[in-house]
Amino acid sequence: MPYEGEFADYGPLRRVVNDERVQKFLKRSKPRPEFGDGSNLPFINFADIEPSQFNSNLSI
């Protein structure tokens, strides 16, 4: 844990961020959409869910 007023040296991280390949990648990437808090998701009643027909047939 650093002492009060002491800051880490971010030189290596700064070099990575300023790299030409990283900058090209950041320019062509797109931010993820906001998903919200989930309050707008539809409610699924447990009784409406049908059981799976999956049978693994695996023996340990």
C-alpha positions as CSV (number, residue, x, y, z in Angstrom):
1,M,0.0,0.0,0.0
2,P,1.5,3.3,-1.0
3,Y,2.3,6.1,1.5
4,E,0.3,9.3,1.4
5,G,1.4,11.4,-1.6
6,E,3.3,8.5,-3.2
7,F,2.2,7.6,-6.7
8,A,3.2,4.7,-8.9
9,D,5.2,5.2,-12.1
10,Y,3.0,4.2,-15.0
11,G,5.7,4.5,-17.6
12,P,5.4,0.9,-19.0
13,L,1.6,1.2,-19.2
14,R,1.9,4.5,-20.9
15,R,4.2,3.0,-23.5
16,V,1.7,0.3,-24.3
17,V,-1.2,2.7,-24.6
18,N,0.8,5.1,-26.8
19,D,1.9,2.2,-29.1
20,E,0.8,2.7,-32.7
21,R,-0.8,-0.8,-33.0
22,V,-2.8,-0.3,-29.8
23,Q,-4.0,3.1,-31.0
24,K,-5.1,1.6,-34.3
25,F,-7.0,-1.2,-32.4
26,L,-8.7,1.4,-30.2
27,K,-9.8,3.5,-33.2
28,R,-11.5,0.5,-34.9
29,S,-13.1,-1.0,-31.8
30,K,-16.5,0.0,-30.6
31,P,-17.7,0.5,-27.1
32,R,-20.2,-2.1,-25.7
33,P,-23.7,-0.9,-25.3
34,E,-25.1,-0.2,-21.9
35,F,-27.1,-3.1,-20.6
36,G,-28.8,-1.2,-17.8
37,D,-29.8,-2.7,-14.5
38,G,-32.0,-5.5,-15.8
39,S,-35.3,-4.0,-14.8
40,N,-36.6,-4.1,-18.4
41,L,-36.1,-7.8,-18.7
42,P,-39.3,-9.9,-19.3
43,F,-40.5,-12.0,-16.4
44,I,-40.5,-15.8,-17.0
45,N,-42.8,-17.9,-14.9
46,F,-41.2,-21.0,-13.6
47,A,-44.2,-23.1,-14.6
48,D,-43.9,-22.0,-18.2
49,I,-40.4,-23.6,-18.5
50,E,-40.4,-27.0,-20.1
51,P,-37.9,-29.7,-18.8
52,S,-35.0,-30.4,-21.0
53,Q,-34.9,-33.7,-23.0
54,F,-31.1,-33.9,-22.6
55,N,-29.7,-37.2,-21.4
56,S,-25.9,-37.2,-20.9
57,N,-25.4,-41.0,-20.7
58,L,-22.1,-40.3,-19.1
59,S,-20.9,-42.6,-16.3
60,I,-18.0,-41.8,-14.0
